[in-house]
């Protein structure tokens, strides 16, 4: 949600400033997000793309974190099992 709202608000802020050149740097996002431009309609399109991009990045981060925690717990459990087996000998 934050990615979409952030892109929406920043695009609208640039549109409302109305300079001679409106947002050349932010306009480069049109290379990655088809249909996006620094306009009022582009802010709505940016809201959608920002939401989707933020969701994808957050999902990948959570999946990677969960995989690392899972591997860490498996290693701890296996070392505990090995210690239990060796103590019995």
N, C-alpha and C positions, 0 to 999 in steps of 0.2 A: 504494500500500500504506500509506503514512504517513497519508493522510487517513482511510482506513478504520480503521486501528489507533488513531489518535488519537481519533476519535469513539467507538469501542468502549470504550477505556480511560476516557475522560472520563465517559461515561454510566455505566459500572460504578462509578466512583468516587463519583458522585453517588448512585447507588442504595445503595451500602454505607454512606454517611454517614447516611441515614435521618433527615432533618430533618422539621419539620412541613410545609414546602413544599420539594419536591425539584426542583431545577433549572428554575425558571421561564424563565430565559433560554435554556438549551439546549433546553427543550421547544418553543421557537418554531420549531425546525427541522422540527417536524411539519407546519408550514404549507407547507414546500417538499418534504419527503420523506413521501409518504403511508405511513401505518403506523408511522412513527417516534414513539416516546414515550420518556420517561426511565424505562425499566423494563429488566429483564433481557432480555426478548424484543426490546425496542427497541434495545438495544445491538447485538444481532446484525443487526437490520435496518439500523442505523446503520453497521455494518461494511460491509455491501453498498453502501449509498448513498455512503459516504465513498470507497470504492474506485472506484466509477463516476464520481463527481464529480472526484476527484483525477486519474483517467485522462483525463477530458475536458479538464480545465484544462491538464494537462501536454501533451496532444496538440496543443491549440490553440497553446500557447506554442511548442512545437517547430516546428509548421507555419509560424507567423508568423516565427520566427527564421530558418528555412531560406529562406523567401521573401525576406526582407531580405538575407540573405547572397547569394542567387542574383542579385538585382537589382544589388547592389553589384559582384559579379564581372562581370556583363554590362557595366556601365558602365565598369569598368576595362578590360575587353577591347576594347570599342568605342573607347575613347579611345586605346588602344595601336594599334589598327588604323588609326585616323585619323592618328595621328602617323607611322606607317609610310608611309601613302599620301602625306602631305604632304612627307616627307623625300625621296621619290623624285622629286618635281617639282623 
